[in-house]
């Protein structure tokens, strides 16, 4: 079950509970399903019970319990827990993180979403920076996009992509390759969340939103890499965790490249 499938399942569950008079509320237009910020809290979490509680006046934990009983009976869902004030933590059958990485590695390229930048801007900044400047927030100096520093969001995104390619090259030199697997890395959660969110962001076809999505994913990836090395150190042999981290790095690189290509920006293998 993909994140999109789970989103539809949650929305369908809400609709059926309302139709069965178990809940008195209006069916929301959409629901949000996210990867939890910490391991051990299920594969995905949704705040739909809290949203319904705001409209109905009924306690969120009661609404969450109604939805929990229905969701746990759905095919592909192994367990549903209620957390905090009414969050639903959903555990899927099998290893959803592994499947997410596999799904990303197998995804097809997305179509372009950004038009041609003005010729004057291209002459001033170059093709890539000119395109990124079109999706930058107001007030950001365009000349900043020419500086290869962390303060330059375009540099961070392209650097993160180049880093994923370097990890794959270095791992190949060490004699191992990527293999999707379970990870206990707490810092990996925001990266996985970014991968899971990519299809939804892409479907919106909003260039500015896509650019901010790429920035968040690049920053999350670089933080994860600093905390959880992908390559073995010293004389250490490659372990399953290194292969799983390498697969996550490869999937991240594919999403970053896909997003950059949608904006008409090159995704360099070296930077």
C-alpha positions in Angstrom: 0.0 0.0 0.0 1.5 3.3 -1.1 1.0 6.6 0.8 -1.5 7.6 -1.8 -3.4 4.3 -1.4 -3.4 4.8 2.4 -4.7 8.4 2.0 -7.6 7.2 0.0 -8.3 4.4 2.5 -8.4 6.8 5.4 -10.7 9.1 3.5 -13.0 6.2 2.5 -13.1 5.0 6.1 -14.2 8.4 7.3 -16.9 8.5 4.7 -18.2 5.1 5.6 -18.3 5.9 9.3 -20.3 9.1 8.6 -22.7 7.2 6.3 -23.2 4.6 9.1 -24.0 7.4 11.6 -21.0 6.4 13.7 -19.8 10.0 13.2 -21.7 13.2 12.8 -19.5 15.3 10.6 -18.9 16.5 7.1 -16.6 14.4 5.0 -13.3 16.4 4.6 -12.1 17.2 1.1 -8.8 15.6 1.9 -6.8 14.0 4.7 -3.1 14.1 5.5 -1.0 11.0 6.0 2.6 11.5 7.1 5.6 9.5 8.1 5.9 9.9 12.0 8.8 12.0 13.2 10.1 9.1 15.4 10.6 5.4 14.9 8.2 3.0 16.7 5.1 5.1 16.1 3.8 3.1 13.1 4.6 3.6 9.5 2.3 6.5 8.9 0.2 8.9 11.1 -2.9 11.0 10.4 -4.6 13.8 12.4 -8.0 13.3 10.7 -9.7 12.6 14.0 -8.5 15.9 15.4 -9.9 17.7 12.3 -13.3 16.0 12.6 -13.4 16.8 16.3 -13.0 20.5 15.6 -16.2 20.5 13.5 -18.3 18.0 15.5 -17.4 19.0 19.0 -17.0 15.3 19.9 -13.7 14.3 21.7 -11.0 13.4 19.3 -10.0 10.2 21.1 -13.6 8.9 20.6 -13.5 9.7 16.9 -10.1 8.1 16.6 -11.4 4.9 18.2 -14.3 4.7 15.7 -11.9 5.1 12.8 -9.3 2.8 14.4 -11.8 -0.1 14.5 -12.6 0.4 10.8 -9.1 1.0 9.6 -7.6 -2.1 11.3 -10.0 -4.3 9.2 -8.7 -2.9 5.9 -6.5 -5.1 3.8 -2.9 -4.1 4.0 -3.2 -2.6 7.5 -1.6 -4.6 10.3 -2.2 -2.3 13.3 -3.7 1.1 14.2 -2.8 2.8 17.5 -4.2 6.0 19.0 -1.5 8.4 20.2 -1.5 11.7 22.1 -4.7 13.8 21.7 -6.1 11.6 18.9 -3.5 10.9 16.3 -3.9 7.6 14.5 -0.6 5.7 14.0 -0.9 3.2 11.2 1.3 0.1 10.7 1.1 -1.5 7.4 1.5 -5.2 6.6 5.1 -6.0 5.5 7.8 -3.3 5.5 6.3 -0.1 4.2 9.6 1.8 4.4 11.2 -0.8 2.2 8.3 -0.6 -0.2 8.4 3.2 -0.3 12.1 3.2 -1.3 11.4 0.5 -4.0 8.5 2.5 -5.3 10.6 5.7 -5.6 13.4 3.8 -7.3 10.9 2.5 -9.9 9.0 5.8 -10.5 8.8 7.3 -13.9 10.1 10.9 -14.7 7.6 13.7 -14.1 6.8 16.2 -16.9 8.1 19.8 -16.7 6.2 22.4 -14.7 8.1 25.6 -15.4 8.3 27.7 -18.5 11.3 29.5 -20.0 12.9 32.3 -18.0 13.4 35.7 -19.6 16.5 35.9 -21.8 17.8 38.9 -19.7 17.7 36.7 -16.6 19.5 33.8 -18.3 22.3 36.2 -19.5 22.7 37.5 -16.0 22.5 34.3 -14.0 22.8 31.4 -16.3 20.0 28.9 -17.2 19.8 27.0 -13.9 19.9 29.9 -11.5 17.6 31.9 -13.7 15.0 29.1 -13.5 15.4 28.8 -9.8 15.0 32.5 -9.3 11.5 32.3 -10.8 10.4 30.0 -7.9 12.4 31.8 -5.1 10.4 33.7 -2.4 10.2 37.5 -2.8 13.2 39.4 -1.4 15.8 36.7 -2.0 18.7 38.3 -3.9 19.1 36.6 -7.3 22.9 36.9 -7.2 22.8 34.6 -4.1 22.0 31.8 -6.5 25.4 32.0 -8.0 27.3 31.4 -4.7 28.2 27.8 -3.8 27.3 28.1 -0.1 24.8 26.7 2.3 22.9 30.0 2.1 22.1 29.3 -1.5 19.1 26.9 -1.6 19.7 25.9 -5.2 23.3 24.9 -4.3 22.0 22.8 -1.3 19.6 20.9 -3.5 22.1 20.2 -6.2 24.8 19.4 -3.7 22.5 16.9 -2.0 21.9 15.2 -5.3 25.6 15.1 -6.2 26.2 13.7 -2.7 23.9 10.8 -3.4 25.7 10.0 -6.6 29.1 10.2 -4.9 27.9 7.7 -2.2 26.8 5.2 -4.9 30.2 5.6 -6.7 32.1 5.1 -3.4 30.0 2.2 -2.4 30.7 0.5 -5.7 34.4 1.0 -5.2 34.0 -0.8 -1.8 32.2 -3.7 -3.5 28.6 -3.2 -2.3 25.4 -1.7 -3.7 22.0 -0.4 -2.5 19.5 -2.8 -1.0 16.2 -1.5 0.5 15.8 -2.5 4.1 14.5 -1.5 7.5 16.2 1.4 9.2 16.2 2.4 12.9 17.7 5.8 12.1 15.6 8.5 13.8 17.0 11.1 11.4 15.8 9.1 8.4 12.1 9.9 9.2 12.1 13.4 7.6 13.8 12.0 4.5 11.2 9.2 4.2 8.5 11.7 4.7 9.9 13.8 1.8 10.0 10.8 -0.5 6.4 9.8 0.5 5.2 13.4 -0.2 6.8 13.7 -3.6 3.9 12.3 -5.7 1.4 14.6 -4.0 3.7 17.7 -4.5 4.3 16.7 -8.1 0.6 16.2 -8.8 0.0 19.8 -7.7 2.2 21.1 -10.5 3.1 24.2 -8.5 6.7 25.2 -9.2 7.2 27.3 -6.0 5.8 24.5 -3.8 8.0 21.9 -5.6 11.1 24.1 -5.0 10.4 24.3 -1.2 9.8 20.6 -1.1 13.2 19.9 -2.7 14.8 22.3 -0.2 13.3 20.4 2.7 14.2 17.1 1.4 17.8 18.1 0.6 18.2 19.6 4.1 16.7 16.5 5.7 19.0 14.2 3.7 22.2 16.2 4.6 21.3 16.1 8.3 20.6 12.4 8.1 23.9 11.8 6.3 25.8 13.7 9.0 24.2 11.6 11.8 24.1 8.2 10.0 27.0 7.4 7.7 26.2 5.4 4.7 29.7 4.0 4.0 31.6 1.7 6.4 34.5 3.4 8.1 38.1 2.1 8.4 38.3 -1.7 7.9 34.6 -2.2 8.7 32.8 -4.5 6.3 29.6 -3.3 4.6 26.6 -4.4 6.7 22.8 -4.6 5.9 22.4 -1.1 7.4 24.9 0.4 5.0 23.1 -1.2 2.0 19.7 0.1 3.3 21.1 3.6 3.8 22.6 3.5 0.4 19.2 2.6 -1.1 17.6 5.5 0.8 20.3 7.8 -0.6 19.7 6.5 -4.1 16.0 7.1 -3.8 16.6 10.6 -2.4 18.8 11.4 -5.4 16.2 10.2 -7.8 13.5 12.4 -6.2 15.8 15.4 -6.2 16.8 14.8 -9.8 13.1 14.4 -10.8 12.2 17.7 -9.1 15.1 19.6 -10.6 14.2 18.3 -14.0 10.6 19.3 -13.6 12.0 22.9 -13.1 14.3 22.5 -16.1 17.4 22.6 -13.9 20.3 20.2 -14.3 21.0 17.6 -11.6 24.8 17.2 -11.6 26.5 14.0 -10.6 29.6 16.0 -9.5 29.6 19.4 -7.8 
